[in-house]
Amino acid sequence: MNAIYLDHNATTPVSIEVVEAMLPYFTQHYGNAASKTHAFGWIAEQAVSDAQLKVAQLIHAEKDEIIFTSGATESINMAIKGLAATYGSNKNHIVSCVTEHAAVLDTLHVLSRQGFTVTLLEVDRLGAVDLEALERSITKNTLMVCMMHANNETGTIHPIAAIAAICKAHDTLFFCDATQSAGKLTIDVKEDPIDLLCLSAHKMYGPKGIGALYIKTKRPKLNVQALIDGGGHQRGLRAGTLNVPGIVGFGKAAAIAQEQLWEDGVKISKLRTILEQQLTLLPDVFINGDIKNRLFNTSNLCFKQHQAADLIKGLKNIAVSNGSACASAIASASHVLLAMGLSKEEAQSSIRFSFGRTNTMEEVNQVISTISKLYQA
Ligand SMILES: *Cc1c(COP(=O)(O)O)cnc(C)c1O
């Protein structure tokens, strides 16, 4: 298959080193990490502990602050519902933002039906939140602020250090969805006081079905209620036999991401720059998002003269997306782009190109020539 994959914000290929690190844990070291009575269990437990440390290091957390889950969606549910269950009777207001991922918005919607008040902050044309509006929205009843680090559709980066400082000053908790930024931006949950943060392995060249939730353990120790009960694994916070190969793969992916962060950024942003320089020469093509403050791999372009769905059909073997993967089952305009003030037509004429480590300049040139031809047709 001679396909070009430009949809890395939906998911990434698993890197060979990650697969190799995982393999022994299927057939050789297949013990249950909770088995205390034999070496199979001890080996698995040690592997989990090593991976936990690597994931923690990627965000500058402590090892014990990392809980493994089935992915960012579960981590998001656990963070929001888990805090709401523990502290919701005193504080029943949550602040978030209109451009969050569906996993956050849908979870908040469930809580709002249970009596929580949810404030969703608007964004400007670049996808940025107004920090003064954030500050004004926080009341004595505000349990938490849920704000993503980088947007999956446009790459726009929220100023999480400033958001964390505001939350701290107003004595409210800060939960950050860092699923897109992890491995692309430096994250330091201690320097920027973040209380909870979620990650997903498959967005950073690790396997699908494994994610993590960082929960601060000190000053204050947070009490998050478990979503999944049974057996007391992971300090009672998330029961169920650990996915040891997945966890090992996640640890390896996190270590590689940390090592290669700079290198990836330099290489991948060059590809994006060429793509945007060439495609914005076409009539009525513009960039969505904050070009000064964006993930290095993401390009969201509006092709005003065309419907994105038509262009995508013409792209044939080039994998891109309109809207996020989760929403593409439903043919509607992106909620993120609409929130940024694009018209429905403009939103439906926009395509996300998200680059990754294995993309090449030849591929970029092929994408440029294919789209240019569609314009001449
Ligand atoms: C992909 C993604 C998620 C969901 O992650 P899963 O691990 O697939 O559940 C959540 N938030 C953002 C910003 C994402 O990009």
The ligand as an SDF file (V2000), in Angstrom:
LIG
                    3D

 15 15  0  0  0  0  0  0  0  0999 V2000
   -7.0660   11.0800   21.3620 C   0  0  0  0  0  0  0  0  0  0  0  0
   -7.4710   12.0570   22.3970 C   0  0  0  0  0  0  0  0  0  0  0  0
   -8.2040   11.6500   23.5220 C   0  0  0  0  0  0  0  0  0  0  0  0
   -8.6930   10.2340   23.7010 C   0  0  0  0  0  0  0  0  0  0  0  0
   -7.6260    9.3370   23.8680 O   0  0  0  0  0  0  0  0  0  0  0  0
   -7.8410    7.7490   23.8650 P   0  0  0  0  0  0  0  0  0  0  0  0
   -6.6050    7.2300   24.4900 O   0  0  0  0  0  0  0  0  0  0  0  0
   -7.9830    7.3580   22.4430 O   0  0  0  0  0  0  0  0  0  0  0  0
   -9.0450    7.4580   24.6730 O   0  0  0  0  0  0  0  0  0  0  0  0
   -8.4930   12.6000   24.4690 C   0  0  0  0  0  0  0  0  0  0  0  0
   -8.0920   13.8760   24.3440 N   0  0  0  0  0  0  0  0  0  0  0  0
   -7.3900   14.3020   23.2790 C   0  0  0  0  0  0  0  0  0  0  0  0
   -6.9560   15.7340   23.1970 C   0  0  0  0  0  0  0  0  0  0  0  0
   -7.0650   13.4120   22.2720 C   0  0  0  0  0  0  0  0  0  0  0  0
   -6.3800   13.8500   21.2040 O   0  0  0  0  0  0  0  0  0  0  0  0
  1  2  1  0
  2  3  1  0
  2 14  2  0
  3  4  1  0
  3 10  2  0
  4  5  1  0
  5  6  1  0
  6  7  2  0
  6  8  1  0
  6  9  1  0
 10 11  1  0
 11 12  2  0
 12 13  1  0
 12 14  1  0
 14 15  1  0
M  END
$$$$
